[in-house]
Amino acid sequence: MNYFILTYAFYLTISIALTVWVAKVLFKNGRIFLVDIFHGNTLLADSVNRLLVVGFYLINIGYMSLVLKEVDAIPSTQVVVEVLSRKLGCIILILGAMHFLNLIIFFKLRNRAQQQLKEETVN
């Protein structure tokens, strides 16, 4: 059995599934923030939301591709699990970081939009 192929197959399957799941959650729940940021302009909010998801996919799938290759020997199933654990742990940390980065950006944009709205109301 070729443990490299097994490791790659599991790694790609799990990593892509996690990326798609996180992207769907960000897309669904990020829309509310974007609609608020763009003062109810749902067309613009949905467009920006789709662009953010595309960028999210590109960054994560690009990173997955870069770290796919394993240079050390994989002589057993135990090593398959260890390599997968290391690789998937990195992907999960990156997905978490991307999630929090999105949240920070949304909150900053929302605060800026609310501040502009207050300034427009005062004037």
Backbone as ProteinMPNN parsed JSONL, in Angstrom:
{"seq_chain_A": "MNYFILTYAFYLTISIALTVWVAKVLFKNGRIFLVDIFHGNTLLADSVNRLLVVGFYLINIGYMSLVLKEVDAIPSTQVVVEVLSRKLGCIILILGAMHFLNLIIFFKLRNRAQQQLKEETVN", "coords_chain_A": {"N_chain_A": [[0.847, -1.185, 0.0], [0.529, 2.21, -0.807], [1.393, 4.615, 1.243], [1.724, 7.348, 0.976], [-0.085, 8.236, -1.013], [-2.48, 7.575, 0.24], [-2.327, 9.271, 2.49], [-2.296, 11.811, 1.218], [-4.807, 11.746, -0.055], [-6.659, 11.586, 2.1], [-5.925, 13.94, 3.453], [-6.455, 16.012, 1.549], [-9.222, 15.62, 1.114], [-10.381, 16.006, 3.701], [-9.404, 18.584, 4.349], [-10.42, 20.212, 2.274], [-13.165, 19.802, 2.662], [-13.479, 20.933, 5.249], [-12.755, 23.595, 4.653], [-14.77, 24.347, 2.824], [-17.011, 24.114, 4.48], [-16.478, 26.066, 6.517], [-16.374, 28.343, 4.892], [-19.031, 28.45, 3.967], [-20.385, 28.953, 6.369], [-19.26, 31.447, 7.052], [-20.126, 32.926, 4.81], [-22.933, 32.813, 5.014], [-23.476, 33.948, 7.583], [-21.964, 36.274, 7.537], [-23.22, 37.948, 5.777], [-25.232, 39.439, 7.048], [-23.792, 41.35, 8.514], [-22.572, 42.698, 6.385], [-24.757, 43.744, 4.95], [-25.656, 45.567, 6.828], [-23.374, 47.207, 7.01], [-23.336, 48.291, 4.455], [-25.588, 49.858, 4.508], [-28.152, 48.648, 4.038], [-28.049, 48.014, 1.346], [-28.506, 45.41, -0.334], [-27.748, 44.167, -2.694], [-25.106, 45.079, -3.205], [-23.925, 44.192, -0.815], [-24.23, 41.39, -1.025], [-22.681, 40.925, -3.277], [-20.082, 41.722, -2.442], [-19.806, 39.892, -0.384], [-19.701, 37.442, -1.782], [-17.31, 37.867, -3.166], [-15.509, 37.964, -1.021], [-15.69, 35.325, -0.12], [-14.652, 33.949, -2.32], [-11.988, 34.867, -2.245], [-11.287, 33.79, 0.228], [-11.458, 31.023, -0.338], [-9.417, 30.859, -2.303], [-7.069, 31.576, -0.885], [-6.97, 29.596, 1.149], [-7.111, 27.093, -0.237], [-4.924, 27.412, -1.859], [-2.86, 27.458, 0.079], [-3.191, 24.868, 1.095], [-2.403, 23.383, -1.115], [0.276, 24.115, -1.313], [1.43, 22.969, 0.956], [1.015, 20.31, 0.61], [2.848, 18.292, -0.232], [4.761, 15.709, 1.192], [7.806, 15.139, 2.638], [9.138, 13.439, 4.321], [9.491, 9.944, 5.194], [6.723, 7.678, 5.006], [6.035, 5.099, 6.52], [4.06, 3.574, 7.781], [0.67, 3.051, 9.054], [0.391, 4.438, 11.398], [2.155, 6.591, 11.117], [0.891, 7.832, 9.0], [-1.415, 8.814, 10.289], [-0.18, 10.58, 12.103], [1.099, 12.417, 10.374], [-1.152, 13.417, 9.032], [-2.45, 14.56, 11.207], [-0.696, 16.662, 11.892], [-0.683, 18.182, 9.498], [-3.447, 18.737, 9.108], [-3.97, 20.047, 11.473], [-2.569, 22.441, 11.096], [-4.045, 23.495, 8.934], [-6.556, 23.823, 10.158], [-5.918, 25.709, 12.127], [-5.265, 27.864, 10.448], [-7.726, 28.267, 9.146], [-9.228, 29.032, 11.359], [-7.875, 31.404, 12.034], [-8.376, 32.898, 9.715], [-11.133, 33.112, 9.953], [-11.397, 34.689, 12.303], [-10.067, 36.959, 11.395], [-11.817, 37.79, 9.366], [-14.024, 38.419, 11.01], [-12.973, 40.563, 12.526], [-12.512, 42.442, 10.484], [-15.175, 42.799, 9.566], [-16.385, 43.892, 11.885], [-14.905, 46.265, 12.198], [-15.506, 47.593, 9.785], [-18.257, 47.809, 10.111], [-18.44, 49.42, 12.421], [-17.258, 51.755, 11.398], [-19.132, 52.382, 9.403], [-21.403, 52.863, 10.967], [-20.507, 55.079, 12.406], [-20.213, 56.953, 10.324], [-22.873, 57.16, 9.571], [-23.966, 58.33, 11.875], [-22.625, 60.79, 11.797], [-23.677, 61.834, 9.418], [-26.335, 62.096, 10.175], [-26.197, 64.042, 12.154], [-25.312, 66.277, 10.736]], "CA_chain_A": [[0.0, 0.0, 0.0], [1.278, 3.462, -0.869], [0.89, 5.48, 2.306], [1.727, 8.734, 0.521], [-1.354, 8.476, -1.701], [-3.505, 7.529, 1.284], [-2.207, 10.507, 3.267], [-2.727, 12.917, 0.371], [-6.253, 11.644, -0.293], [-7.344, 11.99, 3.333], [-5.603, 15.345, 3.717], [-7.213, 16.88, 0.639], [-10.654, 15.459, 1.366], [-10.757, 16.646, 4.966], [-9.088, 20.008, 4.274], [-11.379, 20.883, 1.395], [-14.462, 19.766, 3.343], [-13.444, 21.95, 6.309], [-12.734, 24.913, 4.023], [-16.101, 24.605, 2.28], [-17.923, 24.318, 5.614], [-16.205, 27.374, 7.121], [-16.766, 29.366, 3.915], [-20.492, 28.54, 3.983], [-20.772, 29.619, 7.62], [-18.883, 32.857, 6.918], [-20.976, 33.531, 3.796], [-24.298, 32.939, 5.542], [-23.553, 34.851, 8.726], [-21.322, 37.545, 7.212], [-24.149, 38.766, 4.988], [-25.933, 40.362, 7.95], [-22.868, 42.453, 8.769], [-22.35, 43.465, 5.155], [-25.977, 44.517, 4.666], [-25.617, 46.688, 7.764], [-22.26, 48.074, 6.624], [-23.7, 48.998, 3.226], [-26.85, 50.568, 4.755], [-29.284, 47.971, 3.437], [-27.84, 47.729, -0.073], [-28.283, 43.961, -0.344], [-27.04, 43.78, -3.921], [-23.689, 45.324, -2.962], [-23.506, 43.318, 0.281], [-24.106, 40.024, -1.543], [-21.54, 40.903, -4.196], [-18.869, 41.752, -1.619], [-19.765, 38.631, 0.35], [-19.214, 36.418, -2.712], [-15.891, 38.137, -3.415], [-14.774, 37.553, 0.176], [-15.65, 33.86, -0.096], [-13.703, 33.536, -3.348], [-10.66, 35.11, -1.69], [-11.109, 32.81, 1.292], [-11.139, 29.757, -1.001], [-8.119, 30.941, -2.966], [-6.0, 31.555, 0.118], [-6.904, 28.312, 1.853], [-6.774, 25.999, -1.143], [-3.534, 27.657, -2.246], [-1.995, 26.987, 1.166], [-3.278, 23.402, 1.129], [-1.589, 22.864, -2.215], [1.689, 24.342, -1.013], [1.938, 22.076, 2.011], [0.583, 18.936, 0.329], [3.96, 17.346, -0.352], [5.394, 15.202, 2.41], [9.15, 14.705, 2.26], [9.582, 12.346, 5.198], [8.94, 8.624, 4.88], [5.461, 7.302, 5.652], [6.132, 3.638, 6.438], [2.988, 2.832, 8.457], [-0.576, 3.788, 9.301], [0.63, 5.352, 12.519], [2.776, 7.795, 10.563], [-0.178, 8.489, 8.234], [-2.22, 9.572, 11.253], [0.643, 11.669, 12.641], [1.273, 13.429, 9.319], [-2.463, 14.051, 8.859], [-2.693, 15.387, 12.388], [0.111, 17.88, 11.758], [-1.139, 18.964, 8.347], [-4.806, 19.217, 9.361], [-3.872, 21.03, 12.555], [-2.179, 23.715, 10.468], [-5.188, 23.99, 8.162], [-7.591, 24.261, 11.099], [-5.453, 26.977, 12.701], [-5.383, 28.903, 9.422], [-9.151, 28.544, 8.992], [-9.622, 29.816, 12.537], [-7.31, 32.751, 11.893], [-9.141, 33.579, 8.653], [-12.446, 33.405, 10.53], [-11.279, 35.844, 13.187], [-9.716, 38.105, 10.555], [-13.08, 38.242, 8.777], [-14.818, 39.066, 12.059], [-12.36, 41.86, 12.831], [-12.791, 43.334, 9.355], [-16.598, 43.124, 9.592], [-16.676, 44.796, 13.003], [-14.319, 47.579, 11.905], [-16.319, 48.207, 8.739], [-19.572, 48.132, 10.699], [-18.255, 50.593, 13.284], [-17.032, 52.899, 10.519], [-20.411, 52.705, 8.756], [-22.277, 53.462, 11.98], [-19.964, 56.404, 12.691], [-20.575, 57.807, 9.194], [-24.319, 57.378, 9.652], [-24.173, 59.311, 12.954], [-22.16, 62.085, 11.311], [-24.655, 62.308, 8.431], [-27.549, 62.47, 10.883], [-25.902, 65.294, 12.869], [-25.205, 67.358, 9.75]], "C_chain_A": [[0.888, 1.242, 0.0], [0.687, 4.446, 0.142], [0.897, 6.957, 1.915], [0.379, 9.095, -0.122], [-2.503, 8.498, -0.694], [-3.507, 8.823, 2.099], [-2.713, 11.703, 2.465], [-4.241, 12.915, 0.182], [-7.041, 12.09, 0.939], [-7.137, 13.477, 3.615], [-6.435, 16.275, 2.842], [-8.71, 16.809, 0.896], [-11.088, 16.215, 2.62], [-10.521, 18.153, 4.901], [-10.093, 20.771, 3.417], [-12.764, 20.898, 2.029], [-14.53, 20.815, 4.448], [-13.499, 23.359, 5.724], [-14.107, 25.282, 3.481], [-17.084, 24.888, 3.405], [-17.725, 25.695, 6.249], [-16.63, 28.498, 6.174], [-18.279, 29.543, 3.897], [-20.984, 29.261, 5.233], [-20.454, 31.111, 7.545], [-19.795, 33.575, 5.931], [-22.364, 33.807, 4.356], [-24.381, 34.003, 6.636], [-22.898, 36.201, 8.476], [-22.232, 38.488, 6.455], [-24.843, 39.82, 5.861], [-25.056, 41.578, 8.236], [-22.724, 43.334, 7.527], [-23.572, 44.29, 4.767], [-26.025, 45.74, 5.571], [-24.538, 47.696, 7.372], [-22.635, 48.918, 5.413], [-25.107, 49.595, 3.296], [-28.021, 49.968, 3.993], [-29.154, 47.664, 1.961], [-27.479, 46.246, -0.212], [-27.532, 43.495, -1.585], [-25.523, 43.938, -3.745], [-23.154, 44.389, -1.88], [-23.303, 41.886, -0.219], [-22.915, 39.896, -2.489], [-20.219, 40.869, -3.428], [-18.709, 40.433, -0.872], [-19.238, 37.506, -0.54], [-17.718, 36.612, -3.004], [-15.021, 37.724, -2.228], [-14.638, 36.031, 0.239], [-14.665, 33.339, -1.141], [-12.268, 33.727, -2.845], [-10.312, 34.107, -0.604], [-10.721, 31.454, 0.705], [-9.743, 29.794, -1.613], [-6.969, 30.845, -1.978], [-5.867, 30.172, 0.745], [-6.525, 27.151, 0.94], [-5.345, 26.171, -1.666], [-2.567, 27.166, -1.183], [-2.003, 25.463, 1.242], [-2.393, 22.783, 0.052], [-0.102, 23.006, -1.925], [2.242, 23.344, -0.005], [1.545, 20.621, 1.78], [1.744, 17.945, 0.385], [4.532, 16.982, 1.021], [6.744, 14.625, 2.024], [9.676, 13.567, 3.128], [8.908, 11.038, 4.782], [7.636, 8.4, 5.639], [5.373, 5.776, 5.578], [4.953, 2.864, 7.043], [1.744, 3.703, 8.625], [-0.42, 4.767, 10.455], [1.215, 6.663, 12.004], [1.769, 8.551, 9.69], [-1.001, 9.377, 9.158], [-1.441, 10.759, 11.806], [0.827, 12.788, 11.621], [-0.041, 14.168, 9.097], [-2.779, 14.993, 10.018], [-1.953, 16.716, 12.291], [-0.431, 18.776, 10.65], [-2.538, 19.548, 8.599], [-4.831, 20.233, 10.495], [-3.498, 22.398, 12.02], [-3.343, 24.318, 9.697], [-6.264, 24.53, 9.094], [-7.185, 25.575, 11.763], [-5.582, 28.124, 11.697], [-6.847, 29.263, 9.192], [-9.674, 29.372, 10.162], [-9.118, 31.246, 12.459], [-8.062, 33.547, 10.826], [-10.527, 33.971, 9.158], [-12.378, 34.652, 11.415], [-10.871, 37.1, 12.42], [-10.967, 38.674, 9.882], [-13.935, 38.973, 9.807], [-14.274, 40.458, 12.398], [-12.662, 42.86, 11.725], [-14.257, 43.748, 9.36], [-16.921, 44.12, 10.698], [-16.103, 46.193, 12.757], [-15.126, 48.303, 10.833], [-17.68, 48.636, 9.274], [-19.464, 49.36, 11.594], [-18.049, 51.857, 12.461], [-18.341, 53.344, 9.856], [-21.369, 53.36, 9.743], [-21.815, 54.87, 12.342], [-20.33, 57.384, 11.574], [-22.051, 58.135, 9.211], [-24.636, 58.403, 10.723], [-23.758, 60.706, 12.501], [-23.123, 62.681, 10.279], [-25.927, 62.775, 9.101], [-27.373, 63.806, 11.605], [-25.883, 66.473, 11.899], [-26.507, 67.524, 9.084]], "O_chain_A": [[1.88, 1.307, 0.726], [-0.375, 5.028, -0.081], [0.136, 7.741, 2.482], [-0.214, 10.127, 0.192], [-3.392, 9.345, -0.775], [-4.564, 9.397, 2.362], [-3.478, 12.517, 2.982], [-4.881, 13.965, 0.252], [-7.98, 12.879, 0.83], [-8.079, 14.182, 3.976], [-7.05, 17.217, 3.341], [-9.389, 17.835, 0.895], [-12.056, 16.975, 2.589], [-11.365, 18.923, 5.358], [-10.556, 21.847, 3.796], [-13.468, 21.904, 1.945], [-15.535, 21.515, 4.572], [-14.211, 24.219, 6.242], [-14.56, 26.413, 3.661], [-17.902, 25.802, 3.299], [-18.697, 26.411, 6.492], [-17.189, 29.501, 6.619], [-18.765, 30.671, 3.821], [-21.895, 30.084, 5.16], [-21.276, 31.944, 7.928], [-20.199, 34.711, 6.179], [-22.904, 34.901, 4.191], [-25.265, 34.859, 6.607], [-23.242, 37.181, 9.138], [-22.035, 39.702, 6.489], [-25.014, 40.964, 5.439], [-25.535, 42.711, 8.201], [-22.752, 44.561, 7.617], [-23.43, 45.421, 4.302], [-26.395, 46.828, 5.13], [-24.773, 48.904, 7.402], [-22.303, 50.101, 5.34], [-25.744, 49.814, 2.266], [-28.798, 50.694, 3.372], [-30.076, 47.1, 1.373], [-26.305, 45.878, -0.208], [-26.765, 42.534, -1.527], [-24.754, 43.042, -4.094], [-22.054, 43.852, -2.012], [-22.312, 41.243, 0.127], [-22.226, 38.876, -2.496], [-19.339, 40.068, -3.741], [-17.597, 39.919, -0.746], [-18.417, 36.703, -0.098], [-16.96, 35.645, -3.08], [-13.925, 37.196, -2.412], [-13.584, 35.514, 0.612], [-13.925, 32.391, -0.877], [-11.431, 32.838, -3.007], [-9.18, 33.632, -0.526], [-9.783, 30.81, 1.175], [-8.972, 28.849, -1.451], [-6.005, 30.116, -2.209], [-4.761, 29.643, 0.855], [-5.702, 26.315, 1.312], [-4.641, 25.186, -1.888], [-1.564, 26.528, -1.502], [-0.959, 24.839, 1.429], [-1.718, 21.781, 0.289], [0.688, 22.12, -2.253], [3.395, 22.925, -0.107], [1.725, 19.787, 2.666], [1.625, 16.878, 0.988], [4.75, 17.839, 1.877], [6.825, 13.729, 1.183], [10.561, 12.82, 2.711], [7.881, 11.043, 4.103], [7.467, 8.869, 6.764], [4.722, 5.227, 4.689], [4.843, 1.653, 6.853], [1.761, 4.908, 8.375], [-1.053, 5.823, 10.462], [0.792, 7.736, 12.432], [1.793, 9.781, 9.647], [-1.253, 10.543, 8.854], [-2.004, 11.843, 11.959], [0.724, 13.967, 11.96], [-0.056, 15.394, 8.985], [-3.311, 16.085, 9.821], [-2.519, 17.77, 12.576], [-0.613, 19.978, 10.842], [-2.776, 20.724, 8.328], [-5.627, 21.172, 10.475], [-4.055, 23.408, 12.45], [-3.6, 25.518, 9.795], [-6.824, 25.595, 8.836], [-8.022, 26.46, 11.942], [-5.969, 29.233, 12.068], [-7.178, 30.441, 9.055], [-10.465, 30.297, 9.976], [-9.843, 32.187, 12.779], [-8.35, 34.729, 11.014], [-11.032, 35.043, 8.825], [-13.202, 35.557, 11.287], [-11.299, 38.199, 12.774], [-11.155, 39.889, 9.834], [-14.505, 40.024, 9.513], [-15.04, 41.412, 12.538], [-13.029, 44.002, 12.003], [-14.561, 44.927, 9.177], [-17.651, 45.085, 10.472], [-16.748, 47.192, 13.074], [-15.398, 49.497, 10.96], [-18.186, 49.703, 8.926], [-20.314, 50.248, 11.529], [-18.6, 52.909, 12.784], [-18.62, 54.539, 9.761], [-22.07, 54.309, 9.392], [-22.64, 55.756, 12.563], [-20.716, 58.52, 11.85], [-22.444, 59.26, 8.902], [-25.489, 59.265, 10.512], [-24.447, 61.687, 12.78], [-23.356, 63.89, 10.268], [-26.542, 63.743, 8.656], [-28.304, 64.61, 11.659], [-26.388, 67.549, 12.219], [-26.65, 68.382, 8.213]]}, "name": "protein", "num_of_chains": 1, "seq": "MNYFILTYAFYLTISIALTVWVAKVLFKNGRIFLVDIFHGNTLLADSVNRLLVVGFYLINIGYMSLVLKEVDAIPSTQVVVEVLSRKLGCIILILGAMHFLNLIIFFKLRNRAQQQLKEETVN"}
